[in-house]
């Protein structure tokens, strides 16, 4: 079947995108509002943008009503954030931070998540995260203000934290990371089955 985006609703196009581009890693992003309220939310439109300089990117899309998410608002105002990885053991508690809470409510407290202070940026890290990347805002690429519009955030990595037992000679142990991937609907996948393939 062939689909032309201009003939589809935003929701129909969204379903094709999230169903066809899987699995997607999850950025569990912590920010702080201008009033000092911590925020934590997961985003699966996420990847590495550059290794040198180290830049990560993720996309907190507008809601289905066109509103900006608290994460985006906080980063616009404060210019800092932390991207925490999500392991299988954290799937349930991560899901609690998906809820649309009022801006004045702290998701860390709501979900009972412990924090660690960051080294350089103001937002806290997720204590149980195997890897956390402290970031400063590089730029935001706004792709509109309509419902489900993208707001691509690029962040310069200024510090990286890895659990001591999950790294050896700069190689992160995939089994210790135990990352999960986002699929369509309510589906997630594990990364425990791996295939090694050497380049010829």
C-alpha positions, 0 to 999 in steps of 0.5 A: 500500500502507498500513502501520501502524507498530504492525504492523511490526518496527523494521527494516521501519519503518526501511526505509520511513523511509530509503527514503521520506525522501531525499535526506538531508544528512550530518552528519560529527560530530566529538566527544571522549570524557571520556578525550580520544579523538577520534571521527568518525562520519556521520549522515544524520538531520540538518538545521537546527532554527533560524536565529535562534538558529542551532541544528542537529540530528541523530540518532544512533539506538541500534544494532539492539541498543539500545546508544548510539553513541559520538558520543551518549555523548561529547556527553552527557559533554562537551556539545560537537561539530563538524558537518562537511559531506561533499563527493563527494571525501570519500565513500570516506573518510567511509565508513571512519568508519562502522565500529563501532570501540572507544571507545578508537580514534581514527577520524581516525587510522583513516581517515587524516583530517587535522584542524584545531583548532576556535576555541571547542569542544574537538573538532577539525574535518575539514580537508578539509570545506568547511563546519564548524559548532562546536556546544555542546549545547542539549538531547537529546531521548531517544525511548526506549532500545529498538533503533533509538530516536532521540536527537535532539541539538540544538546551538547553533552557536557558530562557522562555518568556510567555505573562502575559495574557497567563499563570497561575501557569505555565499552558499556556492557549491554547486559548491564544496560538492559535497555528497552525499545519503544514500539507502536501502541503500548508495545516495548521490546527488550535488547537481550537477544543479540547477534554479532556480525563482523564487518567484511 
